[in-house]
Amino acid sequence: MHYVGLVQIAPQPSSESEDVLAPFSALPAESDFVLAKRLVLGGLIFVSLGLGFSLVLNVLALAH
């Protein structure tokens, strides 16, 4: 099975599918690295937004 992004592509017995999937199967390490980098950056952004939101709530609570 080849995974392109979040889409699962089942391998076909014909030789045409190998030509179609060749660009994707040629760079498995790079695509995994890009996916991992995207996950890490998304996690950092999510954490920083959560911390900023809690900071704003704390300031509002202290103001009252």
PDB file of N, CA, C and O in Angstrom:
ATOM      1  N   MET A   1       0.838  -1.202   0.000  1.00  0.00           N
ATOM      2  CA  MET A   1       0.000   0.000   0.000  1.00  0.00           C
ATOM      3  C   MET A   1       0.873   1.251   0.000  1.00  0.00           C
ATOM      4  O   MET A   1       1.858   1.333   0.734  1.00  0.00           O
ATOM      5  N   HIS A   2       0.511   2.195  -0.807  1.00  0.00           N
ATOM      6  CA  HIS A   2       1.205   3.484  -0.825  1.00  0.00           C
ATOM      7  C   HIS A   2       0.290   4.537  -0.220  1.00  0.00           C
ATOM      8  O   HIS A   2      -0.903   4.576  -0.519  1.00  0.00           O
ATOM      9  N   TYR A   3       0.849   5.387   0.627  1.00  0.00           N
ATOM     10  CA  TYR A   3       0.060   6.450   1.237  1.00  0.00           C
ATOM     11  C   TYR A   3       0.548   7.788   0.693  1.00  0.00           C
ATOM     12  O   TYR A   3       1.719   8.140   0.836  1.00  0.00           O
ATOM     13  N   VAL A   4      -0.361   8.526   0.069  1.00  0.00           N
ATOM     14  CA  VAL A   4      -0.038   9.850  -0.452  1.00  0.00           C
ATOM     15  C   VAL A   4      -0.863  10.846   0.339  1.00  0.00           C
ATOM     16  O   VAL A   4      -2.077  10.938   0.156  1.00  0.00           O
ATOM     17  N   GLY A   5      -0.202  11.598   1.223  1.00  0.00           N
ATOM     18  CA  GLY A   5      -0.943  12.474   2.119  1.00  0.00           C
ATOM     19  C   GLY A   5      -1.802  11.615   3.032  1.00  0.00           C
ATOM     20  O   GLY A   5      -1.269  10.795   3.778  1.00  0.00           O
ATOM     21  N   LEU A   6      -3.106  11.783   2.991  1.00  0.00           N
ATOM     22  CA  LEU A   6      -4.012  10.967   3.792  1.00  0.00           C
ATOM     23  C   LEU A   6      -4.837  10.034   2.924  1.00  0.00           C
ATOM     24  O   LEU A   6      -5.778   9.403   3.405  1.00  0.00           O
ATOM     25  N   VAL A   7      -4.483   9.942   1.624  1.00  0.00           N
ATOM     26  CA  VAL A   7      -5.243   9.126   0.689  1.00  0.00           C
ATOM     27  C   VAL A   7      -4.526   7.792   0.529  1.00  0.00           C
ATOM     28  O   VAL A   7      -3.324   7.767   0.260  1.00  0.00           O
ATOM     29  N   GLN A   8      -5.225   6.711   0.685  1.00  0.00           N
ATOM     30  CA  GLN A   8      -4.637   5.381   0.564  1.00  0.00           C
ATOM     31  C   GLN A   8      -4.851   4.876  -0.854  1.00  0.00           C
ATOM     32  O   GLN A   8      -5.972   4.875  -1.363  1.00  0.00           O
ATOM     33  N   ILE A   9      -3.761   4.448  -1.486  1.00  0.00           N
ATOM     34  CA  ILE A   9      -3.831   3.947  -2.855  1.00  0.00           C
ATOM     35  C   ILE A   9      -3.440   2.479  -2.837  1.00  0.00           C
ATOM     36  O   ILE A   9      -2.327   2.135  -2.440  1.00  0.00           O
ATOM     37  N   ALA A  10      -4.351   1.610  -3.265  1.00  0.00           N
ATOM     38  CA  ALA A  10      -4.049   0.174  -3.307  1.00  0.00           C
ATOM     39  C   ALA A  10      -3.268  -0.131  -4.585  1.00  0.00           C
ATOM     40  O   ALA A  10      -3.630   0.362  -5.653  1.00  0.00           O
ATOM     41  N   PRO A  11      -2.208  -0.930  -4.500  1.00  0.00           N
ATOM     42  CA  PRO A  11      -1.431  -1.257  -5.700  1.00  0.00           C
ATOM     43  C   PRO A  11      -2.234  -2.120  -6.670  1.00  0.00           C
ATOM     44  O   PRO A  11      -2.945  -3.035  -6.254  1.00  0.00           O
ATOM     45  N   GLN A  12      -2.119  -1.832  -7.932  1.00  0.00           N
ATOM     46  CA  GLN A  12      -2.826  -2.572  -8.964  1.00  0.00           C
ATOM     47  C   GLN A  12      -1.858  -3.570  -9.609  1.00  0.00           C
ATOM     48  O   GLN A  12      -0.654  -3.317  -9.649  1.00  0.00           O
ATOM     49  N   PRO A  13      -2.362  -4.689 -10.109  1.00  0.00           N
ATOM     50  CA  PRO A  13      -1.477  -5.681 -10.722  1.00  0.00           C
ATOM     51  C   PRO A  13      -0.898  -5.224 -12.057  1.00  0.00           C
ATOM     52  O   PRO A  13       0.135  -5.740 -12.484  1.00  0.00           O
ATOM     53  N   SER A  14      -1.541  -4.266 -12.723  1.00  0.00           N
ATOM     54  CA  SER A  14      -1.052  -3.839 -14.032  1.00  0.00           C
ATOM     55  C   SER A  14       0.217  -3.006 -13.884  1.00  0.00           C
ATOM     56  O   SER A  14       0.494  -2.475 -12.808  1.00  0.00           O
ATOM     57  N   SER A  15       0.986  -2.892 -14.966  1.00  0.00           N
ATOM     58  CA  SER A  15       2.250  -2.154 -14.926  1.00  0.00           C
ATOM     59  C   SER A  15       2.014  -0.649 -15.017  1.00  0.00           C
ATOM     60  O   SER A  15       2.926   0.132 -14.744  1.00  0.00           O
ATOM     61  N   GLU A  16       0.807  -0.228 -15.395  1.00  0.00           N
ATOM     62  CA  GLU A  16       0.531   1.205 -15.512  1.00  0.00           C
ATOM     63  C   GLU A  16       0.573   1.884 -14.146  1.00  0.00           C
ATOM     64  O   GLU A  16       1.058   3.009 -14.026  1.00  0.00           O
ATOM     65  N   SER A  17       0.066   1.202 -13.112  1.00  0.00           N
ATOM     66  CA  SER A  17       0.005   1.818 -11.792  1.00  0.00           C
ATOM     67  C   SER A  17       1.412   2.046 -11.251  1.00  0.00           C
ATOM     68  O   SER A  17       1.628   3.005 -10.510  1.00  0.00           O
ATOM     69  N   GLU A  18       2.375   1.194 -11.598  1.00  0.00           N
ATOM     70  CA  GLU A  18       3.743   1.383 -11.113  1.00  0.00           C
ATOM     71  C   GLU A  18       4.335   2.675 -11.685  1.00  0.00           C
ATOM     72  O   GLU A  18       5.073   3.382 -11.000  1.00  0.00           O
ATOM     73  N   ASP A  19       4.004   2.978 -12.950  1.00  0.00           N
ATOM     74  CA  ASP A  19       4.478   4.225 -13.539  1.00  0.00           C
ATOM     75  C   ASP A  19       3.825   5.427 -12.863  1.00  0.00           C
ATOM     76  O   ASP A  19       4.461   6.468 -12.697  1.00  0.00           O
ATOM     77  N   VAL A  20       2.552   5.284 -12.472  1.00  0.00           N
ATOM     78  CA  VAL A  20       1.840   6.380 -11.820  1.00  0.00           C
ATOM     79  C   VAL A  20       2.389   6.605 -10.422  1.00  0.00           C
ATOM     80  O   VAL A  20       2.533   7.747  -9.987  1.00  0.00           O
ATOM     81  N   LEU A  21       2.700   5.508  -9.704  1.00  0.00           N
ATOM     82  CA  LEU A  21       3.143   5.618  -8.317  1.00  0.00           C
ATOM     83  C   LEU A  21       4.650   5.807  -8.200  1.00  0.00           C
ATOM     84  O   LEU A  21       5.155   5.987  -7.093  1.00  0.00           O
ATOM     85  N   ALA A  22       5.378   5.770  -9.307  1.00  0.00           N
ATOM     86  CA  ALA A  22       6.840   5.883  -9.239  1.00  0.00           C
ATOM     87  C   ALA A  22       7.312   7.182  -8.575  1.00  0.00           C
ATOM     88  O   ALA A  22       8.221   7.125  -7.746  1.00  0.00           O
ATOM     89  N   PRO A  23       6.732   8.359  -8.901  1.00  0.00           N
ATOM     90  CA  PRO A  23       7.216   9.583  -8.233  1.00  0.00           C
ATOM     91  C   PRO A  23       6.992   9.559  -6.730  1.00  0.00           C
ATOM     92  O   PRO A  23       7.782  10.134  -5.981  1.00  0.00           O
ATOM     93  N   PHE A  24       5.918   8.897  -6.270  1.00  0.00           N
ATOM     94  CA  PHE A  24       5.609   8.894  -4.846  1.00  0.00           C
ATOM     95  C   PHE A  24       6.487   7.894  -4.098  1.00  0.00           C
ATOM     96  O   PHE A  24       6.930   8.170  -2.983  1.00  0.00           O
ATOM     97  N   SER A  25       6.741   6.726  -4.709  1.00  0.00           N
ATOM     98  CA  SER A  25       7.541   5.711  -4.029  1.00  0.00           C
ATOM     99  C   SER A  25       9.029   6.032  -4.119  1.00  0.00           C
ATOM    100  O   SER A  25       9.828   5.418  -3.413  1.00  0.00           O
ATOM    101  N   ALA A  26       9.420   6.981  -4.972  1.00  0.00           N
ATOM    102  CA  ALA A  26      10.840   7.302  -5.119  1.00  0.00           C
ATOM    103  C   ALA A  26      11.354   8.109  -3.928  1.00  0.00           C
ATOM    104  O   ALA A  26      12.544   8.047  -3.620  1.00  0.00           O
ATOM    105  N   LEU A  27      10.482   8.869  -3.249  1.00  0.00           N
ATOM    106  CA  LEU A  27      10.916   9.735  -2.146  1.00  0.00           C
ATOM    107  C   LEU A  27      10.140   9.432  -0.870  1.00  0.00           C
ATOM    108  O   LEU A  27       9.446  10.312  -0.361  1.00  0.00           O
ATOM    109  N   PRO A  28      10.235   8.210  -0.335  1.00  0.00           N
ATOM    110  CA  PRO A  28       9.465   7.931   0.894  1.00  0.00           C
ATOM    111  C   PRO A  28      10.006   8.669   2.104  1.00  0.00           C
ATOM    112  O   PRO A  28       9.238   9.128   2.950  1.00  0.00           O
ATOM    113  N   ALA A  29      11.346   8.787   2.194  1.00  0.00           N
ATOM    114  CA  ALA A  29      11.946   9.420   3.373  1.00  0.00           C
ATOM    115  C   ALA A  29      11.617  10.914   3.408  1.00  0.00           C
ATOM    116  O   ALA A  29      11.306  11.455   4.469  1.00  0.00           O
ATOM    117  N   GLU A  30      11.682  11.580   2.254  1.00  0.00           N
ATOM    118  CA  GLU A  30      11.422  13.021   2.229  1.00  0.00           C
ATOM    119  C   GLU A  30       9.965  13.321   2.575  1.00  0.00           C
ATOM    120  O   GLU A  30       9.683  14.264   3.314  1.00  0.00           O
ATOM    121  N   SER A  31       9.040  12.521   2.042  1.00  0.00           N
ATOM    122  CA  SER A  31       7.634  12.777   2.342  1.00  0.00           C
ATOM    123  C   SER A  31       7.349  12.518   3.819  1.00  0.00           C
ATOM    124  O   SER A  31       6.563  13.241   4.431  1.00  0.00           O
ATOM    125  N   ASP A  32       7.983  11.487   4.402  1.00  0.00           N
ATOM    126  CA  ASP A  32       7.812  11.247   5.844  1.00  0.00           C
ATOM    127  C   ASP A  32       8.377  12.405   6.649  1.00  0.00           C
ATOM    128  O   ASP A  32       7.785  12.817   7.647  1.00  0.00           O
ATOM    129  N   PHE A  33       9.526  12.936   6.220  1.00  0.00           N
ATOM    130  CA  PHE A  33      10.136  14.067   6.929  1.00  0.00           C
ATOM    131  C   PHE A  33       9.252  15.294   6.852  1.00  0.00           C
ATOM    132  O   PHE A  33       9.074  15.998   7.846  1.00  0.00           O
ATOM    133  N   VAL A  34       8.697  15.557   5.677  1.00  0.00           N
ATOM    134  CA  VAL A  34       7.809  16.715   5.510  1.00  0.00           C
ATOM    135  C   VAL A  34       6.569  16.551   6.369  1.00  0.00           C
ATOM    136  O   VAL A  34       6.102  17.513   6.978  1.00  0.00           O
ATOM    137  N   LEU A  35       6.027  15.326   6.424  1.00  0.00           N
ATOM    138  CA  LEU A  35       4.845  15.078   7.237  1.00  0.00           C
ATOM    139  C   LEU A  35       5.160  15.266   8.718  1.00  0.00           C
ATOM    140  O   LEU A  35       4.374  15.860   9.456  1.00  0.00           O
ATOM    141  N   ALA A  36       6.321  14.755   9.151  1.00  0.00           N
ATOM    142  CA  ALA A  36       6.708  14.907  10.559  1.00  0.00           C
ATOM    143  C   ALA A  36       6.922  16.372  10.899  1.00  0.00           C
ATOM    144  O   ALA A  36       6.524  16.827  11.972  1.00  0.00           O
ATOM    145  N   LYS A  37       7.556  17.122   9.982  1.00  0.00           N
ATOM    146  CA  LYS A  37       7.797  18.548  10.232  1.00  0.00           C
ATOM    147  C   LYS A  37       6.469  19.295  10.329  1.00  0.00           C
ATOM    148  O   LYS A  37       6.308  20.183  11.166  1.00  0.00           O
ATOM    149  N   ARG A  38       5.523  18.930   9.470  1.00  0.00           N
ATOM    150  CA  ARG A  38       4.208  19.579   9.508  1.00  0.00           C
ATOM    151  C   ARG A  38       3.488  19.278  10.814  1.00  0.00           C
ATOM    152  O   ARG A  38       2.841  20.155  11.386  1.00  0.00           O
ATOM    153  N   LEU A  39       3.599  18.028  11.292  1.00  0.00           N
ATOM    154  CA  LEU A  39       2.959  17.663  12.557  1.00  0.00           C
ATOM    155  C   LEU A  39       3.586  18.414  13.723  1.00  0.00           C
ATOM    156  O   LEU A  39       2.877  18.890  14.610  1.00  0.00           O
ATOM    157  N   VAL A  40       4.921  18.524  13.725  1.00  0.00           N
ATOM    158  CA  VAL A  40       5.600  19.213  14.826  1.00  0.00           C
ATOM    159  C   VAL A  40       5.242  20.695  14.826  1.00  0.00           C
ATOM    160  O   VAL A  40       4.959  21.267  15.879  1.00  0.00           O
ATOM    161  N   LEU A  41       5.253  21.322  13.639  1.00  0.00           N
ATOM    162  CA  LEU A  41       4.915  22.743  13.561  1.00  0.00           C
ATOM    163  C   LEU A  41       3.462  22.976  13.967  1.00  0.00           C
ATOM    164  O   LEU A  41       3.153  23.943  14.663  1.00  0.00           O
ATOM    165  N   GLY A  42       2.577  22.090  13.532  1.00  0.00           N
ATOM    166  CA  GLY A  42       1.175  22.220  13.925  1.00  0.00           C
ATOM    167  C   GLY A  42       0.995  22.077  15.428  1.00  0.00           C
ATOM    168  O   GLY A  42       0.203  22.797  16.035  1.00  0.00           O
ATOM    169  N   GLY A  43       1.729  21.149  16.027  1.00  0.00           N
ATOM    170  CA  GLY A  43       1.659  20.981  17.478  1.00  0.00           C
ATOM    171  C   GLY A  43       2.176  22.199  18.213  1.00  0.00           C
ATOM    172  O   GLY A  43       1.587  22.625  19.206  1.00  0.00           O
ATOM    173  N   LEU A  44       3.278  22.764  17.732  1.00  0.00           N
ATOM    174  CA  LEU A  44       3.832  23.962  18.377  1.00  0.00           C
ATOM    175  C   LEU A  44       2.870  25.131  18.276  1.00  0.00           C
ATOM    176  O   LEU A  44       2.689  25.875  19.240  1.00  0.00           O
ATOM    177  N   ILE A  45       2.248  25.297  17.106  1.00  0.00           N
ATOM    178  CA  ILE A  45       1.290  26.394  16.933  1.00  0.00           C
ATOM    179  C   ILE A  45       0.089  26.182  17.854  1.00  0.00           C
ATOM    180  O   ILE A  45      -0.415  27.125  18.462  1.00  0.00           O
ATOM    181  N   PHE A  46      -0.364  24.918  17.946  1.00  0.00           N
ATOM    182  CA  PHE A  46      -1.526  24.618  18.790  1.00  0.00           C
ATOM    183  C   PHE A  46      -1.217  24.904  20.259  1.00  0.00           C
ATOM    184  O   PHE A  46      -2.035  25.485  20.972  1.00  0.00           O
ATOM    185  N   VAL A  47      -0.027  24.490  20.704  1.00  0.00           N
ATOM    186  CA  VAL A  47       0.365  24.717  22.101  1.00  0.00           C
ATOM    187  C   VAL A  47       0.505  26.210  22.381  1.00  0.00           C
ATOM    188  O   VAL A  47       0.055  26.694  23.419  1.00  0.00           O
ATOM    189  N   SER A  48       1.131  26.940  21.455  1.00  0.00           N
ATOM    190  CA  SER A  48       1.331  28.374  21.684  1.00  0.00           C
ATOM    191  C   SER A  48      -0.014  29.111  21.697  1.00  0.00           C
ATOM    192  O   SER A  48      -0.193  30.051  22.471  1.00  0.00           O
ATOM    193  N   LEU A  49      -0.954  28.696  20.853  1.00  0.00           N
ATOM    194  CA  LEU A  49      -2.281  29.312  20.877  1.00  0.00           C
ATOM    195  C   LEU A  49      -2.989  29.013  22.195  1.00  0.00           C
ATOM    196  O   LEU A  49      -3.643  29.886  22.765  1.00  0.00           O
ATOM    197  N   GLY A  50      -2.857  27.776  22.677  1.00  0.00           N
ATOM    198  CA  GLY A  50      -3.481  27.421  23.948  1.00  0.00           C
ATOM    199  C   GLY A  50      -2.885  28.212  25.102  1.00  0.00           C
ATOM    200  O   GLY A  50      -3.618  28.668  25.979  1.00  0.00           O
ATOM    201  N   LEU A  51      -1.568  28.384  25.116  1.00  0.00           N
ATOM    202  CA  LEU A  51      -0.922  29.158  26.181  1.00  0.00           C
ATOM    203  C   LEU A  51      -1.332  30.627  26.106  1.00  0.00           C
ATOM    204  O   LEU A  51      -1.602  31.253  27.131  1.00  0.00           O
ATOM    205  N   GLY A  52      -1.376  31.171  24.901  1.00  0.00           N
ATOM    206  CA  GLY A  52      -1.793  32.566  24.747  1.00  0.00           C
ATOM    207  C   GLY A  52      -3.232  32.773  25.175  1.00  0.00           C
ATOM    208  O   GLY A  52      -3.558  33.791  25.785  1.00  0.00           O
ATOM    209  N   PHE A  53      -4.100  31.815  24.860  1.00  0.00           N
ATOM    210  CA  PHE A  53      -5.509  31.930  25.244  1.00  0.00           C
ATOM    211  C   PHE A  53      -5.654  31.880  26.760  1.00  0.00           C
ATOM    212  O   PHE A  53      -6.421  32.649  27.339  1.00  0.00           O
ATOM    213  N   SER A  54      -4.912  30.968  27.406  1.00  0.00           N
ATOM    214  CA  SER A  54      -5.003  30.881  28.871  1.00  0.00           C
ATOM    215  C   SER A  54      -4.419  32.132  29.522  1.00  0.00           C
ATOM    216  O   SER A  54      -4.896  32.569  30.570  1.00  0.00           O
ATOM    217  N   LEU A  55      -3.389  32.708  28.906  1.00  0.00           N
ATOM    218  CA  LEU A  55      -2.812  33.943  29.444  1.00  0.00           C
ATOM    219  C   LEU A  55      -3.829  35.086  29.376  1.00  0.00           C
ATOM    220  O   LEU A  55      -3.968  35.860  30.323  1.00  0.00           O
ATOM    221  N   VAL A  56      -4.537  35.182  28.247  1.00  0.00           N
ATOM    222  CA  VAL A  56      -5.561  36.218  28.107  1.00  0.00           C
ATOM    223  C   VAL A  56      -6.668  36.020  29.133  1.00  0.00           C
ATOM    224  O   VAL A  56      -7.146  36.987  29.727  1.00  0.00           O
ATOM    225  N   LEU A  57      -7.075  34.777  29.344  1.00  0.00           N
ATOM    226  CA  LEU A  57      -8.120  34.509  30.334  1.00  0.00           C
ATOM    227  C   LEU A  57      -7.654  34.870  31.743  1.00  0.00           C
ATOM    228  O   LEU A  57      -8.429  35.393  32.543  1.00  0.00           O
ATOM    229  N   ASN A  58      -6.382  34.588  32.044  1.00  0.00           N
ATOM    230  CA  ASN A  58      -5.859  34.935  33.371  1.00  0.00           C
ATOM    231  C   ASN A  58      -5.823  36.446  33.567  1.00  0.00           C
ATOM    232  O   ASN A  58      -6.148  36.937  34.648  1.00  0.00           O
ATOM    233  N   VAL A  59      -5.431  37.183  32.536  1.00  0.00           N
ATOM    234  CA  VAL A  59      -5.384  38.649  32.636  1.00  0.00           C
ATOM    235  C   VAL A  59      -6.793  39.204  32.830  1.00  0.00           C
ATOM    236  O   VAL A  59      -6.999  40.119  33.628  1.00  0.00           O
ATOM    237  N   LEU A  60      -7.764  38.646  32.096  1.00  0.00           N
ATOM    238  CA  LEU A  60      -9.148  39.101  32.242  1.00  0.00           C
ATOM    239  C   LEU A  60      -9.683  38.771  33.632  1.00  0.00           C
ATOM    240  O   LEU A  60     -10.431  39.556  34.216  1.00  0.00           O
ATOM    241  N   ALA A  61      -9.300  37.606  34.162  1.00  0.00           N
ATOM    242  CA  ALA A  61      -9.772  37.224  35.498  1.00  0.00           C
ATOM    243  C   ALA A  61      -9.156  38.127  36.561  1.00  0.00           C
ATOM    244  O   ALA A  61      -9.814  38.473  37.542  1.00  0.00           O
ATOM    245  N   LEU A  62      -7.891  38.508  36.368  1.00  0.00           N
ATOM    246  CA  LEU A  62      -7.235  39.383  37.346  1.00  0.00           C
ATOM    247  C   LEU A  62      -7.774  40.803  37.264  1.00  0.00           C
ATOM    248  O   LEU A  62      -7.762  41.528  38.259  1.00  0.00           O
ATOM    249  N   ALA A  63      -8.246  41.210  36.087  1.00  0.00           N
ATOM    250  CA  ALA A  63      -8.724  42.582  35.917  1.00  0.00           C
ATOM    251  C   ALA A  63     -10.034  42.797  36.675  1.00  0.00           C
ATOM    252  O   ALA A  63     -10.309  43.915  37.112  1.00  0.00           O
ATOM    253  N   HIS A  64     -10.840  41.761  36.840  1.00  0.00           N
ATOM    254  CA  HIS A  64     -12.135  41.923  37.519  1.00  0.00           C
ATOM    255  C   HIS A  64     -11.986  41.832  39.023  1.00  0.00           C
ATOM    256  O   HIS A  64     -12.974  41.945  39.749  1.00  0.00           O
TER     257      HIS A  64
END
